[in-house]
Amino acid sequence: MKLIAIADLHSRSTPACGARRSDLADFLLARAVSRINRFLKPDLTVVLGDVVDDGGAADAPELLKRLKDVLGALRSPWIALPGNHDRIGPGFFDVFPRPPAALDVAGVRFLAFSDPDEPGWNARREAAEVARMRQARGDGWRGPVVSLQHVPLFRPGAGDCPYNYLNAGEILDTMGAAGIGLAVSGHFHPGCDILGDGHTPCVVAPALCEFPFGFLEIDIEADGGLAVRRHSLAVPPELGLFDCHVHSQLAYCSKNMNVVRAVALGRDLGLGGTGVTEHSGQLYFDGKTFWSGGFLRDGLDGMGGRVDRADSFFALAQEAGVAPECVALEVDCDFQGRLVLRGADRVRAGYLLGATHWLPCTMEGVPFTVAAASTQFLRLWKGLIEQGGIDVLAHPFRHFHRREIAPPADLSWKLVQMLKRAGAAAELNFHTQQPHPLLFQQCLEAGVRIAVGSDSHELIEVGELHPHLDLLCGLGVSTRDLPHVLWRPEHARRGRRAGGRGRRGSRQA
């Protein structure tokens, strides 16, 4: 079975306290929930205490309720335990449901404990709870049994963790006799993937509130075998990753985007730079005209539904301190093969993302066929890449991916050759799709750069580039290869596009 362990959010409404980003607790938990739901799909998620930083604060009940609401979005069952910070106040289990005496999930039994605190940020398990452990298999249970608690539990001297149970020896002897094969805890902020003497290991989840904002994925086999993987919500800063595709609050599809906040979060999450972009079609046309795709029939020649919000977008980026070369426009080709982009805005944009949000065969009432889509893709790509001078082709095969159709290999290769001739990049993008690795394998073989973009329409998506790194790793790309593989703003084709000298070198936002 697969278990996700999260610990030590330390939520508070006041600013960050030292290394603890307590002010980001809601955001970090929501980001973790999003990744857990989409990519990890566990059998059970556990939150192992110190949910709030001060359980006695007047706003602690409200903070607990907000975090409970975030956990409510999990698609897996979940339980939450209090830590020493939560126990300062009386109300943890007034908000969170109290775990049952034993919870059986996917062939594994979980015993959850809320033990009294002891000096030195240690804990002690009371006699009645030790007795509950002795009865863990009293009903004949034959599968693995796991003990859940806030404070790490291990044989004294078996690790460098400064916190433990005062009666750890008694507890571990009982666990051994009862066949309880694993303890999972929080509290020790660096975390420990496996801590103990090898007989009854303890796994300690890192603090979600401290960089790199981690949690654990634990796979438990029926025979008690164990595999532990750390996940980080941040990306390694030393990689200098550039998220090329982050939307603004002007997007019609924005949930809670804000350019100032997005750029700040990008820095907090380890990005080397954040590219702020907006759909040109959403800056030039009203929502009804854009979402119908009707603006693509006549492009900028059409007069229906016109608005003019481009100045507002560039002003937002400037006010947020975004470097000019990191301000982008996401542009479509109309169905005549012309960019939906005004000349004045072409000059203002640091780089262009080309997109095919609609094909003629994806319009309402038109049947989608692979043959028709392939022909139409090639025509529009020619308009975007060869004639339009875009820098990055955004979500290239999303129409196929959303229909769970693998893009034709020959079509993919034609695209790669087109990108190579033009010196443009292909975007690796997981927004509302699962990209097929074929295109990116072909890009690597041909020497075409790959841009990584979150395509953020919600703040929790900013810099969420771990699936991108996983896919590239699966294709044999190492971290040392990334500077030679990934696209950055200094690779933009601006000089050729604007008819003048390009701005070289990227001052990142």
C-alpha positions as semicolon CSV with decimal commas, in nm:
position;residue;x (nm);y (nm);z (nm)
1;M;0,000;0,000;0,000
2;K;0,105;0,359;-0,053
3;L;0,112;0,601;0,240
4;I;0,177;0,975;0,224
5;A;0,315;1,133;0,543
6;I;0,297;1,510;0,597
7;A;0,414;1,682;0,915
8;D;0,479;2,015;1,082
9;L;0,291;2,282;0,891
10;H;0,317;2,527;1,187
11;S;0,044;2,749;1,045
12;R;0,016;3,099;1,186
13;S;-0,134;3,423;1,063
14;T;0,176;3,629;1,146
15;P;0,486;3,647;0,920
16;A;0,743;3,373;0,882
17;C;0,931;3,270;1,195
18;G;1,294;3,193;1,108
19;A;1,312;2,902;0,864
20;R;0,946;2,820;0,922
21;R;0,726;2,953;0,643
22;S;0,424;2,937;0,868
23;D;0,262;3,208;0,657
24;L;0,258;2,968;0,359
25;A;0,097;2,674;0,540
26;D;-0,235;2,687;0,353
27;F;-0,058;2,730;0,019
28;L;0,194;2,451;0,082
29;L;-0,070;2,205;0,196
30;A;-0,291;2,285;-0,105
31;R;0,007;2,238;-0,338
32;A;0,087;1,905;-0,172
33;V;-0,276;1,793;-0,202
34;S;-0,277;1,881;-0,573
35;R;0,035;1,674;-0,641
36;I;-0,084;1,387;-0,423
37;N;-0,419;1,369;-0,601
38;R;-0,283;1,385;-0,953
39;F;0,048;1,203;-0,945
40;L;0,082;0,994;-0,628
41;K;-0,269;0,855;-0,564
42;P;-0,203;0,702;-0,219
43;D;-0,420;0,463;-0,024
44;L;-0,394;0,684;0,287
45;T;-0,256;1,028;0,376
46;V;-0,153;1,109;0,734
47;V;-0,077;1,449;0,889
48;L;0,152;1,394;1,184
49;G;0,109;1,698;1,403
50;D;0,210;2,059;1,463
51;V;-0,058;2,164;1,220
52;V;-0,059;2,510;1,382
53;D;0,232;2,691;1,543
54;D;0,044;2,800;1,854
55;G;-0,259;2,594;1,948
56;G;-0,338;2,845;2,222
57;A;-0,363;3,146;1,990
58;A;-0,702;3,308;1,950
59;D;-0,710;3,229;1,578
60;A;-0,592;2,866;1,615
61;P;-0,942;2,716;1,570
62;E;-0,990;2,913;1,248
63;L;-0,647;2,810;1,117
64;L;-0,725;2,446;1,195
65;K;-1,058;2,471;1,013
66;R;-0,893;2,621;0,704
67;L;-0,636;2,344;0,690
68;K;-0,901;2,080;0,744
69;D;-1,088;2,225;0,445
70;V;-0,772;2,193;0,233
71;L;-0,732;1,830;0,339
72;G;-1,094;1,775;0,243
73;A;-0,986;1,801;-0,123
74;L;-0,777;1,483;-0,089
75;R;-0,909;1,192;-0,292
76;S;-0,755;0,944;-0,048
77;P;-0,873;0,874;0,307
78;W;-0,677;1,085;0,556
79;I;-0,621;1,123;0,928
80;A;-0,456;1,400;1,130
81;L;-0,283;1,385;1,467
82;P;-0,191;1,671;1,702
83;G;0,167;1,764;1,786
84;N;0,310;1,945;2,084
85;H;0,228;2,286;1,930
86;D;-0,133;2,183;1,867
87;R;-0,177;2,051;2,221
88;I;-0,116;2,395;2,374
89;G;-0,483;2,457;2,310
90;P;-0,782;2,233;2,383
91;G;-0,947;2,220;2,045
92;F;-0,761;1,998;1,795
93;F;-1,015;1,717;1,801
94;D;-1,295;1,971;1,814
95;V;-1,201;2,046;1,453
96;F;-1,037;1,728;1,322
97;P;-1,201;1,387;1,357
98;R;-1,040;1,164;1,618
99;P;-0,879;0,860;1,451
100;P;-1,028;0,519;1,536
101;A;-0,843;0,280;1,767
102;A;-0,732;0,089;1,457
103;L;-0,771;0,181;1,091
104;D;-0,730;-0,087;0,824
105;V;-0,644;0,039;0,475
106;A;-0,529;-0,167;0,175
107;G;-0,414;-0,458;0,389
108;V;-0,224;-0,248;0,646
109;R;-0,344;-0,167;1,000
110;F;-0,267;0,177;1,143
111;L;-0,264;0,263;1,514
112;A;-0,267;0,640;1,576
113;F;-0,144;0,788;1,905
114;S;-0,168;1,131;2,067
115;D;0,081;1,100;2,352
116;P;0,156;1,346;2,635
117;D;0,454;1,578;2,597
118;E;0,762;1,564;2,817
119;P;1,042;1,819;2,877
120;G;1,292;1,866;2,596
121;W;1,019;1,827;2,331
122;N;1,004;1,455;2,398
123;A;0,700;1,236;2,464
124;R;0,581;0,940;2,669
125;R;0,331;0,665;2,588
126;E;0,096;0,587;2,872
127;A;0,026;0,235;2,999
128;A;-0,322;0,216;2,845
129;E;-0,185;0,300;2,501
130;V;0,099;0,050;2,535
131;A;-0,169;-0,208;2,618
132;R;-0,356;-0,107;2,299
133;M;-0,042;-0,188;2,104
134;R;-0,027;-0,535;2,262
135;Q;-0,375;-0,602;2,125
136;A;-0,291;-0,489;1,770
137;R;-0,342;-0,843;1,638
138;G;-0,593;-0,956;1,897
139;D;-0,859;-1,010;1,631
140;G;-0,629;-1,229;1,422
141;W;-0,503;-0,952;1,192
142;R;-0,223;-1,092;0,974
143;G;-0,112;-0,793;0,769
144;P;0,147;-0,525;0,850
145;V;0,081;-0,293;1,145
146;V;0,208;0,066;1,163
147;S;0,227;0,302;1,461
148;L;0,159;0,672;1,389
149;Q;0,263;0,949;1,629
150;H;0,412;1,299;1,629
151;V;0,745;1,242;1,808
152;P;1,005;1,006;1,654
153;L;1,024;0,661;1,814
154;F;1,350;0,466;1,798
155;R;1,602;0,279;2,011
156;P;1,813;0,528;2,209
157;G;2,144;0,570;2,032
158;A;2,015;0,440;1,700
159;G;2,013;0,783;1,537
160;D;2,106;1,149;1,568
161;C;1,752;1,274;1,621
162;P;1,743;1,470;1,953
163;Y;1,379;1,382;2,028
164;N;1,234;1,051;2,141
165;Y;0,998;0,879;2,382
166;L;1,114;0,858;2,741
167;N;0,988;0,500;2,746
168;A;1,103;0,417;2,392
169;G;1,257;0,086;2,500
170;E;0,930;-0,037;2,649
171;I;0,731;0,076;2,346
172;L;0,965;-0,087;2,096
173;D;0,976;-0,411;2,293
174;T;0,596;-0,414;2,285
175;M;0,594;-0,340;1,913
176;G;0,832;-0,627;1,848
177;A;0,623;-0,869;2,051
178;A;0,300;-0,753;1,885
179;G;0,440;-0,761;1,532
180;I;0,417;-0,385;1,475
181;G;0,682;-0,336;1,211
182;L;0,699;0,039;1,148
183;A;0,666;0,373;1,329
184;V;0,593;0,690;1,128
185;S;0,644;1,029;1,293
186;G;0,710;1,399;1,238
187;H;0,845;1,664;1,481
188;F;1,214;1,645;1,377
189;H;1,213;1,902;1,097
190;P;1,496;1,763;0,881
191;G;1,318;1,427;0,877
192;C;1,474;1,081;0,851
193;D;1,388;0,842;0,571
194;I;1,463;0,545;0,797
195;L;1,574;0,575;1,160
196;G;1,625;0,285;1,399
197;D;1,807;-0,037;1,466
198;G;1,680;-0,227;1,164
199;H;1,422;-0,432;1,355
200;T;1,146;-0,174;1,401
201;P;1,235;0,120;1,179
202;C;1,099;0,470;1,231
203;V;1,035;0,694;0,934
204;V;1,025;1,068;1,011
205;A;0,852;1,306;0,771
206;P;1,031;1,640;0,716
207;A;0,863;1,967;0,807
208;L;0,636;2,091;0,530
209;C;0,692;2,446;0,655
210;E;1,069;2,453;0,587
211;F;1,248;2,464;0,253
212;P;1,238;2,254;0,037
213;F;0,885;2,194;0,176
214;G;0,896;1,816;0,179
215;F;0,680;1,516;0,260
216;L;0,721;1,140;0,229
217;E;0,581;0,870;0,004
218;I;0,605;0,533;0,181
219;D;0,534;0,203;0,006
220;I;0,458;-0,084;0,245
221;E;0,464;-0,436;0,106
222;A;0,248;-0,719;0,240
223;D;0,559;-0,886;0,380
224;G;0,660;-0,568;0,563
225;G;0,907;-0,450;0,297
226;L;0,954;-0,075;0,290
227;A;1,044;0,189;0,031
228;V;1,061;0,560;0,115
229;R;1,078;0,852;-0,128
230;R;1,102;1,220;-0,040
231;H;0,901;1,474;-0,235
232;S;0,977;1,846;-0,233
233;L;0,732;2,118;-0,328
234;A;1,027;2,341;-0,422
235;V;1,273;2,275;-0,702
236;P;1,649;2,266;-0,637
237;P;1,767;2,630;-0,663
238;E;2,102;2,522;-0,804
239;L;1,924;2,407;-1,121
240;G;1,821;2,765;-1,202
241;L;1,495;2,647;-1,358
242;F;1,290;2,898;-1,555
243;D;0,913;2,849;-1,553
244;C;0,828;2,994;-1,894
245;H;0,449;2,990;-1,861
246;V;0,281;3,164;-1,565
247;H;-0,044;3,351;-1,626
248;S;-0,167;3,675;-1,473
249;Q;-0,487;3,786;-1,305
250;L;-0,607;3,908;-1,646
251;A;-0,649;3,552;-1,773
252;Y;-1,013;3,458;-1,822
253;C;-0,913;3,116;-1,689
254;S;-0,736;3,253;-1,379
255;K;-0,847;3,107;-1,047
256;N;-0,647;3,325;-0,809
257;M;-0,346;3,445;-1,010
258;N;-0,160;3,759;-0,909
259;V;0,164;3,857;-1,079
260;V;0,332;4,001;-0,769
261;R;0,243;3,695;-0,565
262;A;0,339;3,452;-0,841
263;V;0,686;3,601;-0,884
264;A;0,746;3,599;-0,507
265;L;0,631;3,237;-0,481
266;G;0,860;3,144;-0,768
267;R;1,155;3,273;-0,567
268;D;1,033;3,097;-0,251
269;L;1,003;2,771;-0,445
270;G;1,356;2,774;-0,585
271;L;1,297;2,898;-0,939
272;G;1,575;3,078;-1,122
273;G;1,315;3,288;-1,300
274;T;0,943;3,324;-1,370
275;G;0,804;3,401;-1,713
276;V;0,478;3,596;-1,688
277;T;0,252;3,554;-1,988
278;E;-0,098;3,616;-2,111
279;H;-0,307;3,495;-2,404
280;S;-0,308;3,764;-2,670
281;G;-0,658;3,651;-2,763
282;Q;-0,775;3,727;-2,409
283;L;-0,616;4,070;-2,422
284;Y;-0,780;4,156;-2,757
285;F;-1,123;3,988;-2,732
286;D;-1,392;3,947;-2,469
287;G;-1,447;3,617;-2,293
288;K;-1,739;3,504;-2,507
289;T;-1,551;3,562;-2,831
290;F;-1,235;3,399;-2,701
291;W;-1,393;3,087;-2,552
292;S;-1,598;3,021;-2,863
293;G;-1,278;3,021;-3,069
294;G;-1,458;3,256;-3,304
295;F;-1,173;3,508;-3,303
296;L;-0,964;3,255;-3,499
297;R;-1,187;3,270;-3,805
298;D;-1,100;3,629;-3,891
299;G;-0,813;3,702;-3,650
300;L;-0,735;4,067;-3,596
301;D;-0,950;4,155;-3,900
302;G;-1,261;4,061;-3,704
303;M;-1,430;4,342;-3,516
304;G;-1,670;4,147;-3,295
305;G;-1,604;4,125;-2,922
306;R;-1,296;4,347;-2,929
307;V;-1,135;4,471;-2,608
308;D;-0,793;4,625;-2,544
309;R;-0,622;4,501;-2,228
310;A;-0,263;4,466;-2,350
311;D;-0,144;4,786;-2,181
312;S;-0,290;4,662;-1,852
313;F;-0,099;4,335;-1,880
314;F;0,238;4,496;-1,950
315;A;0,176;4,745;-1,668
316;L;0,105;4,459;-1,425
317;A;0,432;4,293;-1,516
318;Q;0,627;4,617;-1,484
319;E;0,474;4,701;-1,146
320;A;0,568;4,351;-1,023
321;G;0,931;4,410;-1,120
322;V;0,935;4,142;-1,390
323;A;1,234;4,185;-1,620
324;P;1,121;4,282;-1,973
325;E;1,275;3,969;-2,125
326;C;1,063;3,757;-1,888
327;V;0,731;3,905;-2,005
328;A;0,569;3,691;-2,273
329;L;0,260;3,666;-2,487
330;E;0,089;3,337;-2,570
331;V;-0,035;3,374;-2,926
332;D;-0,250;3,165;-3,157
333;C;-0,257;3,162;-3,535
334;D;-0,591;3,239;-3,689
335;F;-0,722;2,983;-3,936
336;Q;-0,558;3,177;-4,221
337;G;-0,217;3,115;-4,059
338;R;-0,163;3,470;-3,924
339;L;-0,050;3,548;-3,569
340;V;-0,317;3,698;-3,346
341;L;-0,070;3,963;-3,237
342;R;-0,037;4,337;-3,294
343;G;0,299;4,469;-3,407
344;A;0,335;4,702;-3,109
345;D;0,285;4,413;-2,867
346;R;0,526;4,191;-3,060
347;V;0,798;4,447;-2,986
348;R;0,704;4,476;-2,617
349;A;0,710;4,100;-2,551
350;G;1,034;3,946;-2,430
351;Y;0,940;3,618;-2,597
352;L;0,645;3,454;-2,768
353;L;0,472;3,130;-2,679
354;G;0,288;2,988;-2,979
355;A;-0,029;2,791;-2,913
356;T;-0,302;2,604;-3,098
357;H;-0,593;2,627;-2,857
358;W;-0,835;2,540;-3,137
359;L;-0,811;2,363;-3,470
360;P;-1,087;2,383;-3,729
361;C;-1,166;2,019;-3,647
362;T;-1,200;2,094;-3,274
363;M;-1,465;2,362;-3,319
364;E;-1,813;2,285;-3,197
365;G;-2,000;2,045;-3,422
366;V;-1,691;1,939;-3,619
367;P;-1,571;1,577;-3,586
368;F;-1,213;1,528;-3,466
369;T;-0,998;1,291;-3,670
370;V;-0,625;1,229;-3,641
371;A;-0,580;1,286;-4,014
372;A;-0,760;1,622;-4,013
373;A;-0,587;1,734;-3,694
374;S;-0,244;1,642;-3,833
375;T;-0,297;1,842;-4,152
376;Q;-0,431;2,142;-3,961
377;F;-0,155;2,127;-3,701
378;L;0,113;2,142;-3,972
379;R;-0,047;2,444;-4,135
380;L;-0,085;2,635;-3,809
381;W;0,261;2,536;-3,685
382;K;0,406;2,678;-4,005
383;G;0,228;3,004;-3,930
384;L;0,352;3,009;-3,571
385;I;0,708;2,883;-3,611
386;E;0,827;2,965;-3,962
387;Q;0,628;3,280;-4,037
388;G;0,536;3,404;-3,691
389;G;0,878;3,372;-3,527
390;I;0,758;3,229;-3,196
391;D;1,021;3,122;-2,944
392;V;0,844;2,831;-2,774
393;L;0,562;2,611;-2,900
394;A;0,330;2,571;-2,601
395;H;0,163;2,238;-2,516
396;P;0,222;2,107;-2,871
397;F;-0,005;1,801;-2,877
398;R;-0,263;1,888;-2,614
399;H;-0,554;1,811;-2,846
400;F;-0,423;1,454;-2,876
401;H;-0,328;1,418;-2,511
402;R;-0,668;1,530;-2,385
403;R;-0,828;1,263;-2,602
404;E;-0,572;1,008;-2,477
405;I;-0,442;0,962;-2,832
406;A;-0,069;0,922;-2,887
407;P;0,051;1,181;-3,140
408;P;0,158;1,021;-3,470
409;A;0,535;0,964;-3,469
410;D;0,580;1,107;-3,818
411;L;0,386;1,422;-3,728
412;S;0,594;1,462;-3,414
413;W;0,916;1,430;-3,611
414;K;0,799;1,686;-3,870
415;L;0,736;1,928;-3,583
416;V;1,082;1,866;-3,437
417;Q;1,245;1,939;-3,773
418;M;1,040;2,257;-3,808
419;L;1,148;2,372;-3,460
420;K;1,511;2,287;-3,532
421;R;1,522;2,486;-3,856
422;A;1,371;2,787;-3,683
423;G;1,572;2,767;-3,360
424;A;1,254;2,742;-3,151
425;A;1,179;2,523;-2,849
426;A;0,905;2,278;-2,755
427;E;0,728;2,331;-2,424
428;L;0,696;2,044;-2,177
429;N;0,362;2,121;-2,013
430;F;0,148;1,909;-1,779
431;H;-0,143;2,151;-1,740
432;T;-0,467;1,950;-1,783
433;Q;-0,279;1,689;-1,987
434;Q;-0,026;1,408;-1,965
435;P;0,233;1,482;-2,236
436;H;0,365;1,194;-2,440
437;P;0,745;1,149;-2,407
438;L;0,795;1,077;-2,780
439;L;0,817;1,441;-2,885
440;F;1,073;1,521;-2,617
441;Q;1,283;1,216;-2,697
442;Q;1,290;1,336;-3,056
443;C;1,382;1,690;-2,942
444;L;1,676;1,551;-2,747
445;E;1,792;1,349;-3,047
446;A;1,767;1,652;-3,278
447;G;1,918;1,908;-3,040
448;V;1,593;2,107;-3,005
449;R;1,568;2,282;-2,670
450;I;1,285;2,206;-2,430
451;A;1,109;2,478;-2,230
452;V;0,949;2,380;-1,899
453;G;0,623;2,554;-1,818
454;S;0,372;2,510;-1,540
455;D;0,102;2,694;-1,741
456;S;-0,014;2,826;-1,405
457;H;-0,372;2,942;-1,379
458;E;-0,368;2,899;-1,000
459;L;-0,095;3,004;-0,758
460;I;-0,034;2,651;-0,629
461;E;0,082;2,559;-0,983
462;V;0,365;2,815;-1,003
463;G;0,698;2,638;-1,046
464;E;0,543;2,291;-1,018
465;L;0,809;2,141;-1,242
466;H;0,870;1,808;-1,070
467;P;0,672;1,606;-1,328
468;H;0,877;1,776;-1,598
469;L;1,202;1,676;-1,430
470;D;1,075;1,321;-1,378
471;L;0,988;1,284;-1,748
472;L;1,326;1,421;-1,856
473;C;1,504;1,193;-1,609
474;G;1,315;0,899;-1,761
475;L;1,457;1,001;-2,099
476;G;1,809;0,990;-1,961
477;V;1,859;1,362;-1,894
478;S;2,076;1,427;-1,586
479;T;2,087;1,751;-1,390
480;R;2,426;1,821;-1,551
481;D;2,260;1,799;-1,893
482;L;1,989;2,055;-1,815
483;P;2,180;2,372;-1,916
484;H;2,231;2,216;-2,260
485;V;1,873;2,091;-2,289
486;L;1,644;2,355;-2,139
487;W;1,529;2,679;-2,300
488;R;1,571;3,011;-2,120
489;P;1,488;3,371;-2,222
490;E;1,842;3,431;-2,347
491;H;1,761;3,180;-2,621
492;A;1,473;3,394;-2,751
493;R;1,465;3,479;-3,121
494;R;1,394;3,845;-3,052
495;G;1,658;3,985;-3,285
496;R;1,518;3,799;-3,585
497;R;1,158;3,863;-3,481
498;A;1,172;4,237;-3,418
499;G;1,403;4,318;-3,707
500;G;1,669;4,462;-3,477
501;R;1,926;4,364;-3,224
502;G;1,793;4,131;-2,953
503;R;1,844;4,184;-2,582
504;R;2,084;3,912;-2,483
505;G;2,130;3,785;-2,130
506;S;1,837;3,743;-1,899
507;R;1,790;3,947;-1,584
508;Q;1,544;3,721;-1,405
509;A;1,243;3,840;-1,212
